[in-house]
Every structure is written in structure tokens, then in C-alpha cells.
Amino acid sequence: MALTTVRPQGMGFNTGRRNMVINGAMQIAQRGDVTGKTGDNTYGGPDHFSLRIGSIGTWSISQSSTAPDGFANSYKIDCTTADASPAAGDRLMFTYRFEGQDVQQLQYGTSSAKSVTLSFYVRSNKTGTYVVDLFNHDPSTDRHCAKTYTISSANTWEYKTITFAGDTSQGFDDDNGRSLDINWFLGAGTDFTSGTLATSFADLVNANRAAGLSVNLADSTDNEWLITGIQLEVGENASDFEHRSFGEELALCQRYYQKWENTGTDATSSKALGAGLWYTATSVLGSFRYDKEMRAAPTVVTSGTGFCKAYSPGAATIRSGGSGLDSIGLSSARIFFDVGTSRTAGDGAYVQLNTTGDFIALDAEL
């Protein structure tokens, strides 16, 4: 006899796409590892996560192969210059940011505001009480809600789940701007720790953001902190981590950051950017299409001088300095640059990165 499962009226199941976080398994790391970092809002290692360093130590950030069962990668930070006595306004936070249009389903600002559950795997040599908060930037009043978690055993992967009740007082702008942050506090001065932890959503009081934090990850160069398997989902219970394919995660990350790097040394192996023509005898015009449409018109970052080369039959000319891109849009840009070698206007050309290690990156992070 066939078995039938009956679902009671009104009971829902969290099926389909559950995880609101992109790259939670730390698969994608387009920027590569970075070292010697001291500045705020620093990106490196796994995509779409940042380390917010507010005058508290120097750090290396990497994609690590140290990971719990079922995962291949983690986000790792390592203290390389210690700060055992942070000033009052210092803080160290690991941060993930959401666009407003991606959190509308939470129904914040209404009586139906939904609870969310955050789950993750974390590991550190530094045991003690840590703090994680949700931070709402929209529309005019900053609001936050914070909870604690404990790392109990040194250098051991531990699984954490934290549930946050919804905010009935303030919602999110329905746009592509920064609206909701998840912040893991890893160290902070008294400006952030001297109050009472805001365990339900309230207007921002900095002193209430990290009250109860008992660790300062910056107090020794022996310290490291690793995280992976980050999932934020609607509801009061954590489900198993929702794994996505490498290709799907890469496409999601490319909305915020895309990078082209030359790994070859000649015309056949260098990274091509686009086709064009000699617009005049000494300038090249072409089109550069991105791999994916981006969140906003990106900032262009290049490897520096001589990154761009235009080829035509029998000739190659190099642009020195600048990106050679303008009319920068969501999905494409114009290639336009002057060159030193005179050619016949109208000759065809294609443009590529010049030498090994040259790169061009597009950044539209929140």
C-alpha cells in the first residue's frame, strides 16, 4: 500500500532556495589572498565578504582549505601585527551585506516581520564569547539586533545557530543599495562594548552592539579565525546547508566583482577584452562586454601602466597608464585609448591585456 504524507493546513516547509547568503561555502575567491591589511572594508580571499578593520591590528585574509566535513573551503583571517589594547573606538568585524531588493521577503517594518536563523561553522584558537549582529541601514534610522555565541574548544570546528526576531518598526528600501548587514564582532573597544546588548531590534546605540564580547582577536599574532557554511534563512530553525554549484556561485558573485587576468605572454594566449578598430590613425575604439550584468556601474581597477594592447595585422600597440575604458555601464564599457603607432583609420583591431600578471577588475560591492 502506498504511503501518503499529510501536511496540516497552514504548515509550511522551507523548500527550494533557502540560503539568502551568496558564497557561504567560500568557493569563489576572485581577488586571491591578501596580506598586510589595516583598512576598513577590506576585501580579499572569498568573494563578497569583507573585513572591517578599525585601527585594530594588521591582518592576512585567505581562502583556506581547512574546513569541516562536507566543505572544501573557509574564509580565514590571521593576525600579523597585534593590538592588545584597542582604543575605545576600535573594532574588528567580519561583514556580509545585502541589497534592499533581496530582503523584501522578510517583511520588516510590518506586523508580519519574519524571524531569520543564521547558521555557520566557526573555528579559532581564541575561545570565549563572540557577538554577531544584524544591522538595518534603511531608510533613515540605523537599527540593530545582536546575539552572542561561544567558541568553546580551541582549533575545533563548531556549528552555531542563532535566531533573530523580525523588526516590525522599519523596513528596507526596495533597491540595489546596501540595506542589511551581518556583522561578526571579533574585537572592539568600549565604544561598542560598554552598554547592554540589544537582543531585539532597536535604534542604533553603538555601546549596545557588542556588549558581552569577551575576546580580542587582535591581541596576539598567534590568533586566527575561520568560518564557512554561512546560511541565513527565513524561520526559527536552521536547515542543512544549501550547497550550490561552483558555476552558480561564481555568477552570483560576479554581480559585485569581476576580474580578467592575463596568464599568457603572446597574442594567442593573452586575455582578450574585445574587438574594435582604429578610430583615427592613433586611437583605438572598441566594446568591452562583462561576463555578467553588475549591481551598479563599477569602479575599474587595473594593474597599472601598459595593461592594454591593440592588435591589427602586422602591428601591436600598447596603451600606457589608465584603464582605457569609459562610458562604463552595468553590462559593458567602451574601449577608447590613444596609441603611439600610426595606423590607417578603419583598420580592424582587437584589444587584450598586455603581459603576464596584467589585470582589469570591475568592483560594484555594496
Secondary structure as a PSIPRED ss2 file (coil, helix, strand):
# PSIPRED VFORMAT (PSIPRED V4.0)

   1 M C   1.000  0.000  0.000
   2 A C   1.000  0.000  0.000
   3 L C   1.000  0.000  0.000
   4 T C   1.000  0.000  0.000
   5 T C   1.000  0.000  0.000
   6 V C   1.000  0.000  0.000
   7 R C   1.000  0.000  0.000
   8 P C   1.000  0.000  0.000
   9 Q C   1.000  0.000  0.000
  10 G C   1.000  0.000  0.000
  11 M C   1.000  0.000  0.000
  12 G C   1.000  0.000  0.000
  13 F C   1.000  0.000  0.000
  14 N C   1.000  0.000  0.000
  15 T C   1.000  0.000  0.000
  16 G C   1.000  0.000  0.000
  17 R C   1.000  0.000  0.000
  18 R C   1.000  0.000  0.000
  19 N C   1.000  0.000  0.000
  20 M C   1.000  0.000  0.000
  21 V C   1.000  0.000  0.000
  22 I C   1.000  0.000  0.000
  23 N C   1.000  0.000  0.000
  24 G C   1.000  0.000  0.000
  25 A C   1.000  0.000  0.000
  26 M C   1.000  0.000  0.000
  27 Q C   1.000  0.000  0.000
  28 I C   1.000  0.000  0.000
  29 A C   1.000  0.000  0.000
  30 Q C   1.000  0.000  0.000
  31 R C   1.000  0.000  0.000
  32 G C   1.000  0.000  0.000
  33 D C   1.000  0.000  0.000
  34 V E   0.000  0.000  1.000
  35 T E   0.000  0.000  1.000
  36 G E   0.000  0.000  1.000
  37 K E   0.000  0.000  1.000
  38 T C   1.000  0.000  0.000
  39 G C   1.000  0.000  0.000
  40 D C   1.000  0.000  0.000
  41 N C   1.000  0.000  0.000
  42 T E   0.000  0.000  1.000
  43 Y E   0.000  0.000  1.000
  44 G C   1.000  0.000  0.000
  45 G C   1.000  0.000  0.000
  46 P C   1.000  0.000  0.000
  47 D C   1.000  0.000  0.000
  48 H C   1.000  0.000  0.000
  49 F E   0.000  0.000  1.000
  50 S E   0.000  0.000  1.000
  51 L E   0.000  0.000  1.000
  52 R E   0.000  0.000  1.000
  53 I E   0.000  0.000  1.000
  54 G E   0.000  0.000  1.000
  55 S C   1.000  0.000  0.000
  56 I C   1.000  0.000  0.000
  57 G C   1.000  0.000  0.000
  58 T E   0.000  0.000  1.000
  59 W E   0.000  0.000  1.000
  60 S E   0.000  0.000  1.000
  61 I E   0.000  0.000  1.000
  62 S E   0.000  0.000  1.000
  63 Q E   0.000  0.000  1.000
  64 S E   0.000  0.000  1.000
  65 S C   1.000  0.000  0.000
  66 T C   1.000  0.000  0.000
  67 A C   1.000  0.000  0.000
  68 P C   1.000  0.000  0.000
  69 D C   1.000  0.000  0.000
  70 G C   1.000  0.000  0.000
  71 F C   1.000  0.000  0.000
  72 A C   1.000  0.000  0.000
  73 N C   1.000  0.000  0.000
  74 S E   0.000  0.000  1.000
  75 Y E   0.000  0.000  1.000
  76 K E   0.000  0.000  1.000
  77 I E   0.000  0.000  1.000
  78 D E   0.000  0.000  1.000
  79 C E   0.000  0.000  1.000
  80 T E   0.000  0.000  1.000
  81 T E   0.000  0.000  1.000
  82 A C   1.000  0.000  0.000
  83 D C   1.000  0.000  0.000
  84 A C   1.000  0.000  0.000
  85 S C   1.000  0.000  0.000
  86 P C   1.000  0.000  0.000
  87 A C   1.000  0.000  0.000
  88 A C   1.000  0.000  0.000
  89 G C   1.000  0.000  0.000
  90 D C   1.000  0.000  0.000
  91 R E   0.000  0.000  1.000
  92 L E   0.000  0.000  1.000
  93 M E   0.000  0.000  1.000
  94 F E   0.000  0.000  1.000
  95 T E   0.000  0.000  1.000
  96 Y E   0.000  0.000  1.000
  97 R E   0.000  0.000  1.000
  98 F E   0.000  0.000  1.000
  99 E E   0.000  0.000  1.000
 100 G H   0.000  1.000  0.000
 101 Q H   0.000  1.000  0.000
 102 D H   0.000  1.000  0.000
 103 V C   1.000  0.000  0.000
 104 Q H   0.000  1.000  0.000
 105 Q H   0.000  1.000  0.000
 106 L H   0.000  1.000  0.000
 107 Q C   1.000  0.000  0.000
 108 Y C   1.000  0.000  0.000
 109 G C   1.000  0.000  0.000
 110 T C   1.000  0.000  0.000
 111 S C   1.000  0.000  0.000
 112 S C   1.000  0.000  0.000
 113 A C   1.000  0.000  0.000
 114 K C   1.000  0.000  0.000
 115 S C   1.000  0.000  0.000
 116 V E   0.000  0.000  1.000
 117 T E   0.000  0.000  1.000
 118 L E   0.000  0.000  1.000
 119 S E   0.000  0.000  1.000
 120 F E   0.000  0.000  1.000
 121 Y E   0.000  0.000  1.000
 122 V E   0.000  0.000  1.000
 123 R E   0.000  0.000  1.000
 124 S E   0.000  0.000  1.000
 125 N C   1.000  0.000  0.000
 126 K C   1.000  0.000  0.000
 127 T C   1.000  0.000  0.000
 128 G E   0.000  0.000  1.000
 129 T E   0.000  0.000  1.000
 130 Y E   0.000  0.000  1.000
 131 V E   0.000  0.000  1.000
 132 V E   0.000  0.000  1.000
 133 D E   0.000  0.000  1.000
 134 L E   0.000  0.000  1.000
 135 F E   0.000  0.000  1.000
 136 N E   0.000  0.000  1.000
 137 H C   1.000  0.000  0.000
 138 D C   1.000  0.000  0.000
 139 P C   1.000  0.000  0.000
 140 S C   1.000  0.000  0.000
 141 T C   1.000  0.000  0.000
 142 D C   1.000  0.000  0.000
 143 R E   0.000  0.000  1.000
 144 H E   0.000  0.000  1.000
 145 C E   0.000  0.000  1.000
 146 A E   0.000  0.000  1.000
 147 K E   0.000  0.000  1.000
 148 T E   0.000  0.000  1.000
 149 Y E   0.000  0.000  1.000
 150 T E   0.000  0.000  1.000
 151 I E   0.000  0.000  1.000
 152 S C   1.000  0.000  0.000
 153 S C   1.000  0.000  0.000
 154 A C   1.000  0.000  0.000
 155 N C   1.000  0.000  0.000
 156 T C   1.000  0.000  0.000
 157 W C   1.000  0.000  0.000
 158 E E   0.000  0.000  1.000
 159 Y E   0.000  0.000  1.000
 160 K E   0.000  0.000  1.000
 161 T E   0.000  0.000  1.000
 162 I E   0.000  0.000  1.000
 163 T E   0.000  0.000  1.000
 164 F E   0.000  0.000  1.000
 165 A C   1.000  0.000  0.000
 166 G C   1.000  0.000  0.000
 167 D C   1.000  0.000  0.000
 168 T C   1.000  0.000  0.000
 169 S C   1.000  0.000  0.000
 170 Q C   1.000  0.000  0.000
 171 G C   1.000  0.000  0.000
 172 F C   1.000  0.000  0.000
 173 D C   1.000  0.000  0.000
 174 D C   1.000  0.000  0.000
 175 D C   1.000  0.000  0.000
 176 N C   1.000  0.000  0.000
 177 G C   1.000  0.000  0.000
 178 R E   0.000  0.000  1.000
 179 S E   0.000  0.000  1.000
 180 L E   0.000  0.000  1.000
 181 D E   0.000  0.000  1.000
 182 I E   0.000  0.000  1.000
 183 N E   0.000  0.000  1.000
 184 W E   0.000  0.000  1.000
 185 F E   0.000  0.000  1.000
 186 L E   0.000  0.000  1.000
 187 G E   0.000  0.000  1.000
 188 A E   0.000  0.000  1.000
 189 G C   1.000  0.000  0.000
 190 T H   0.000  1.000  0.000
 191 D H   0.000  1.000  0.000
 192 F H   0.000  1.000  0.000
 193 T H   0.000  1.000  0.000
 194 S C   1.000  0.000  0.000
 195 G C   1.000  0.000  0.000
 196 T C   1.000  0.000  0.000
 197 L C   1.000  0.000  0.000
 198 A C   1.000  0.000  0.000
 199 T C   1.000  0.000  0.000
 200 S C   1.000  0.000  0.000
 201 F C   1.000  0.000  0.000
 202 A E   0.000  0.000  1.000
 203 D E   0.000  0.000  1.000
 204 L C   1.000  0.000  0.000
 205 V C   1.000  0.000  0.000
 206 N H   0.000  1.000  0.000
 207 A H   0.000  1.000  0.000
 208 N H   0.000  1.000  0.000
 209 R C   1.000  0.000  0.000
 210 A C   1.000  0.000  0.000
 211 A C   1.000  0.000  0.000
 212 G C   1.000  0.000  0.000
 213 L C   1.000  0.000  0.000
 214 S C   1.000  0.000  0.000
 215 V C   1.000  0.000  0.000
 216 N C   1.000  0.000  0.000
 217 L H   0.000  1.000  0.000
 218 A H   0.000  1.000  0.000
 219 D H   0.000  1.000  0.000
 220 S C   1.000  0.000  0.000
 221 T C   1.000  0.000  0.000
 222 D C   1.000  0.000  0.000
 223 N C   1.000  0.000  0.000
 224 E E   0.000  0.000  1.000
 225 W E   0.000  0.000  1.000
 226 L E   0.000  0.000  1.000
 227 I E   0.000  0.000  1.000
 228 T E   0.000  0.000  1.000
 229 G E   0.000  0.000  1.000
 230 I E   0.000  0.000  1.000
 231 Q E   0.000  0.000  1.000
 232 L E   0.000  0.000  1.000
 233 E E   0.000  0.000  1.000
 234 V E   0.000  0.000  1.000
 235 G C   1.000  0.000  0.000
 236 E C   1.000  0.000  0.000
 237 N C   1.000  0.000  0.000
 238 A C   1.000  0.000  0.000
 239 S C   1.000  0.000  0.000
 240 D C   1.000  0.000  0.000
 241 F C   1.000  0.000  0.000
 242 E C   1.000  0.000  0.000
 243 H C   1.000  0.000  0.000
 244 R C   1.000  0.000  0.000
 245 S C   1.000  0.000  0.000
 246 F H   0.000  1.000  0.000
 247 G H   0.000  1.000  0.000
 248 E H   0.000  1.000  0.000
 249 E H   0.000  1.000  0.000
 250 L H   0.000  1.000  0.000
 251 A H   0.000  1.000  0.000
 252 L H   0.000  1.000  0.000
 253 C H   0.000  1.000  0.000
 254 Q C   1.000  0.000  0.000
 255 R C   1.000  0.000  0.000
 256 Y C   1.000  0.000  0.000
 257 Y E   0.000  0.000  1.000
 258 Q E   0.000  0.000  1.000
 259 K E   0.000  0.000  1.000
 260 W E   0.000  0.000  1.000
 261 E E   0.000  0.000  1.000
 262 N C   1.000  0.000  0.000
 263 T C   1.000  0.000  0.000
 264 G C   1.000  0.000  0.000
 265 T C   1.000  0.000  0.000
 266 D C   1.000  0.000  0.000
 267 A C   1.000  0.000  0.000
 268 T C   1.000  0.000  0.000
 269 S C   1.000  0.000  0.000
 270 S C   1.000  0.000  0.000
 271 K C   1.000  0.000  0.000
 272 A E   0.000  0.000  1.000
 273 L E   0.000  0.000  1.000
 274 G E   0.000  0.000  1.000
 275 A E   0.000  0.000  1.000
 276 G E   0.000  0.000  1.000
 277 L E   0.000  0.000  1.000
 278 W E   0.000  0.000  1.000
 279 Y E   0.000  0.000  1.000
 280 T E   0.000  0.000  1.000
 281 A C   1.000  0.000  0.000
 282 T C   1.000  0.000  0.000
 283 S E   0.000  0.000  1.000
 284 V E   0.000  0.000  1.000
 285 L E   0.000  0.000  1.000
 286 G E   0.000  0.000  1.000
 287 S E   0.000  0.000  1.000
 288 F E   0.000  0.000  1.000
 289 R E   0.000  0.000  1.000
 290 Y C   1.000  0.000  0.000
 291 D C   1.000  0.000  0.000
 292 K C   1.000  0.000  0.000
 293 E C   1.000  0.000  0.000
 294 M C   1.000  0.000  0.000
 295 R C   1.000  0.000  0.000
 296 A C   1.000  0.000  0.000
 297 A C   1.000  0.000  0.000
 298 P C   1.000  0.000  0.000
 299 T E   0.000  0.000  1.000
 300 V E   0.000  0.000  1.000
 301 V E   0.000  0.000  1.000
 302 T E   0.000  0.000  1.000
 303 S C   1.000  0.000  0.000
 304 G C   1.000  0.000  0.000
 305 T C   1.000  0.000  0.000
 306 G C   1.000  0.000  0.000
 307 F C   1.000  0.000  0.000
 308 C E   0.000  0.000  1.000
 309 K E   0.000  0.000  1.000
 310 A E   0.000  0.000  1.000
 311 Y E   0.000  0.000  1.000
 312 S E   0.000  0.000  1.000
 313 P C   1.000  0.000  0.000
 314 G C   1.000  0.000  0.000
 315 A E   0.000  0.000  1.000
 316 A E   0.000  0.000  1.000
 317 T E   0.000  0.000  1.000
 318 I E   0.000  0.000  1.000
 319 R E   0.000  0.000  1.000
 320 S C   1.000  0.000  0.000
 321 G C   1.000  0.000  0.000
 322 G C   1.000  0.000  0.000
 323 S C   1.000  0.000  0.000
 324 G C   1.000  0.000  0.000
 325 L E   0.000  0.000  1.000
 326 D E   0.000  0.000  1.000
 327 S C   1.000  0.000  0.000
 328 I C   1.000  0.000  0.000
 329 G C   1.000  0.000  0.000
 330 L C   1.000  0.000  0.000
 331 S C   1.000  0.000  0.000
 332 S E   0.000  0.000  1.000
 333 A E   0.000  0.000  1.000
 334 R E   0.000  0.000  1.000
 335 I E   0.000  0.000  1.000
 336 F E   0.000  0.000  1.000
 337 F E   0.000  0.000  1.000
 338 D E   0.000  0.000  1.000
 339 V C   1.000  0.000  0.000
 340 G C   1.000  0.000  0.000
 341 T C   1.000  0.000  0.000
 342 S C   1.000  0.000  0.000
 343 R C   1.000  0.000  0.000
 344 T C   1.000  0.000  0.000
 345 A C   1.000  0.000  0.000
 346 G C   1.000  0.000  0.000
 347 D C   1.000  0.000  0.000
 348 G E   0.000  0.000  1.000
 349 A E   0.000  0.000  1.000
 350 Y E   0.000  0.000  1.000
 351 V E   0.000  0.000  1.000
 352 Q E   0.000  0.000  1.000
 353 L E   0.000  0.000  1.000
 354 N C   1.000  0.000  0.000
 355 T C   1.000  0.000  0.000
 356 T C   1.000  0.000  0.000
 357 G C   1.000  0.000  0.000
 358 D C   1.000  0.000  0.000
 359 F E   0.000  0.000  1.000
 360 I E   0.000  0.000  1.000
 361 A E   0.000  0.000  1.000
 362 L E   0.000  0.000  1.000
 363 D E   0.000  0.000  1.000
 364 A C   1.000  0.000  0.000
 365 E C   1.000  0.000  0.000
 366 L C   1.000  0.000  0.000
